[in-house]
Amino acid sequence: MLKGTKVYSILNNKCPRCHQGSFFVYNNPFNLKKFDKMHSECEVCGESFEREPGFYFGGMYGSYALYTLLIASVFVSCVVILEINIFYVLAFLIPVLIISQPVFFRLGRLLWINIFVSYDPGAAKGEKKITPKW
């Protein structure tokens, strides 16, 4: 995948600034006790992942958009195009939505921080970012 793009950072659980350090502590989103554990800062470039209180509430909008896209595409493809009974589609879709919750949680947070942090190829070469601690 193209390193240096936002998609690379989002899909590979990487720091949005250097694309080398991990954003979440554990790469497995299905480790249900630890799927939401994040590093406080990037171990490679020092980018702070803890912005201000409530920063990641915006990530809920990203995960909401992903859920909506999944539901709409399954509904249109199965009910409208293939004319499958809606109750069969719901019986399939509800467990899929429940199982995919940790994945969408992570993708929403990674989407949100990638909106505000740009890729810096020099960040991984030891040029630590100095951020004020206000």
Kinemage of the C-alpha trace (Angstrom):
@kinemage 1
@onewidth
@group {chain A} dominant
@subgroup {mainchain}
@vectorlist {calphas} color= white
{ca met a 1} P 0.000 0.000 0.000
{ca leu a 2} L 1.176 3.534 -0.624
{ca lys a 3} L 3.145 4.769 2.347
{ca gly a 4} L 2.613 8.462 2.862
{ca thr a 5} L -1.133 8.393 2.303
{ca lys a 6} L -3.862 8.695 4.895
{ca val a 7} L -5.231 5.309 3.787
{ca tyr a 8} L -1.931 3.642 4.708
{ca ser a 9} L -2.055 5.070 8.210
{ca ile a 10} L -5.722 4.176 8.739
{ca leu a 11} L -5.628 0.612 7.457
{ca asn a 12} L -2.269 -0.336 8.995
{ca asn a 13} L -2.743 1.112 12.515
{ca lys a 14} L 0.144 3.543 12.058
{ca cys a 15} L 0.969 6.987 13.381
{ca pro a 16} L -0.486 9.620 11.017
{ca arg a 17} L 2.694 11.704 11.199
{ca cys a 18} L 5.547 9.220 10.591
{ca his a 19} L 3.663 6.080 9.420
{ca gln a 20} L 6.005 3.859 11.435
{ca gly a 21} L 4.839 3.788 15.042
{ca ser a 22} L 1.664 1.974 16.050
{ca phe a 23} L -1.412 3.978 17.025
{ca phe a 24} L -3.098 1.245 19.067
{ca val a 25} L -1.084 -0.876 21.502
{ca tyr a 26} L -2.393 -4.184 20.137
{ca asn a 27} L -2.861 -4.824 16.415
{ca asn a 28} L -5.655 -7.357 16.957
{ca pro a 29} L -9.008 -5.535 17.145
{ca phe a 30} L -10.745 -8.705 18.368
{ca asn a 31} L -8.818 -8.811 21.639
{ca leu a 32} L -11.946 -7.511 23.345
{ca lys a 33} L -10.320 -6.591 26.652
{ca lys a 34} L -7.655 -4.450 24.993
{ca phe a 35} L -8.997 -3.388 21.576
{ca asp a 36} L -9.309 0.263 22.642
{ca lys a 37} L -5.865 0.725 24.249
{ca met a 38} L -3.911 3.491 22.518
{ca his a 39} L -0.362 4.709 22.924
{ca ser a 40} L -0.194 8.152 24.525
{ca glu a 41} L 2.331 9.194 21.878
{ca cys a 42} L 4.127 7.678 18.902
{ca glu a 43} L 7.185 5.687 19.926
{ca val a 44} L 9.019 6.768 16.752
{ca cys a 45} L 8.299 10.475 16.204
{ca gly a 46} L 6.737 11.550 19.509
{ca glu a 47} L 3.407 12.728 18.039
{ca ser a 48} L 0.900 13.021 20.861
{ca phe a 49} L -2.194 10.866 20.412
{ca glu a 50} L -3.865 12.303 23.502
{ca arg a 51} L -5.129 15.634 22.254
{ca glu a 52} L -7.656 17.149 24.617
{ca pro a 53} L -10.510 15.564 26.546
{ca gly a 54} L -13.288 14.629 24.159
{ca phe a 55} L -11.140 14.823 21.015
{ca tyr a 56} L -12.101 11.348 19.861
{ca phe a 57} L -15.844 11.981 20.140
{ca gly a 58} L -15.425 13.088 16.534
{ca gly a 59} L -14.258 9.563 15.738
{ca met a 60} L -17.815 8.413 16.410
{ca tyr a 61} L -18.884 10.304 13.290
{ca gly a 62} L -16.358 8.340 11.261
{ca ser a 63} L -17.502 4.991 12.608
{ca tyr a 64} L -21.146 6.059 12.123
{ca ala a 65} L -20.391 6.810 8.473
{ca leu a 66} L -18.751 3.397 8.048
{ca tyr a 67} L -21.731 1.631 9.649
{ca thr a 68} L -24.131 3.578 7.424
{ca leu a 69} L -22.130 2.719 4.316
{ca leu a 70} L -22.104 -0.984 5.220
{ca ile a 71} L -25.828 -1.121 6.008
{ca ala a 72} L -26.833 0.843 2.912
{ca ser a 73} L -24.677 -1.217 0.562
{ca val a 74} L -25.907 -4.541 2.004
{ca phe a 75} L -29.520 -3.363 1.874
{ca val a 76} L -29.325 -2.137 -1.714
{ca ser a 77} L -27.416 -5.154 -2.980
{ca cys a 78} L -29.461 -7.813 -1.154
{ca val a 79} L -32.973 -6.405 -0.858
{ca val a 80} L -33.289 -4.120 -3.867
{ca ile a 81} L -31.116 -5.851 -6.486
{ca leu a 82} L -31.210 -9.530 -5.447
{ca glu a 83} L -34.711 -9.302 -3.892
{ca ile a 84} L -33.801 -11.331 -0.816
{ca asn a 85} L -36.277 -11.264 2.061
{ca ile a 86} L -35.400 -8.407 4.406
{ca phe a 87} L -35.649 -10.637 7.487
{ca tyr a 88} L -32.900 -12.909 6.159
{ca val a 89} L -30.759 -9.860 5.467
{ca leu a 90} L -31.339 -8.552 8.988
{ca ala a 91} L -30.550 -11.973 10.475
{ca phe a 92} L -27.214 -11.795 8.684
{ca leu a 93} L -26.533 -8.085 9.159
{ca ile a 94} L -27.119 -7.704 12.911
{ca pro a 95} L -24.418 -10.233 13.971
{ca val a 96} L -22.021 -8.752 11.418
{ca leu a 97} L -22.539 -5.274 12.889
{ca ile a 98} L -21.971 -6.527 16.430
{ca ile a 99} L -18.831 -8.459 15.496
{ca ser a 100} L -17.376 -5.557 13.488
{ca gln a 101} L -17.785 -2.990 16.294
{ca pro a 102} L -14.111 -3.097 17.441
{ca val a 103} L -12.908 -2.660 13.861
{ca phe a 104} L -15.179 0.331 13.211
{ca phe a 105} L -14.203 1.841 16.585
{ca arg a 106} L -10.540 1.773 15.593
{ca leu a 107} L -11.144 2.964 12.052
{ca gly a 108} L -13.225 5.882 13.346
{ca arg a 109} L -10.436 7.054 15.658
{ca leu a 110} L -7.777 6.640 12.999
{ca leu a 111} L -9.928 8.525 10.472
{ca trp a 112} L -10.446 11.362 12.928
{ca ile a 113} L -6.805 11.895 13.874
{ca asn a 114} L -5.744 11.637 10.222
{ca ile a 115} L -7.951 14.633 9.447
{ca phe a 116} L -5.841 16.800 11.760
{ca val a 117} L -2.317 15.343 11.414
{ca ser a 118} L -0.399 15.323 8.138
{ca tyr a 119} L 2.324 12.916 7.041
{ca asp a 120} L 5.862 14.187 7.570
{ca pro a 121} L 8.547 11.985 5.970
{ca gly a 122} L 11.256 13.584 8.112
{ca ala a 123} L 9.472 12.794 11.379
{ca ala a 124} L 10.743 9.223 11.538
{ca lys a 125} L 14.374 10.276 11.100
{ca gly a 126} L 14.719 11.478 14.669
{ca glu a 127} L 13.289 14.960 14.235
{ca lys a 128} L 11.038 14.812 17.292
{ca lys a 129} L 8.092 17.162 17.265
{ca ile a 130} L 8.038 19.536 20.196
{ca thr a 131} L 4.483 20.031 21.369
{ca pro a 132} L 3.550 22.474 24.096
{ca lys a 133} L 1.986 20.866 27.190
{ca trp a 134} L -0.639 23.516 28.026
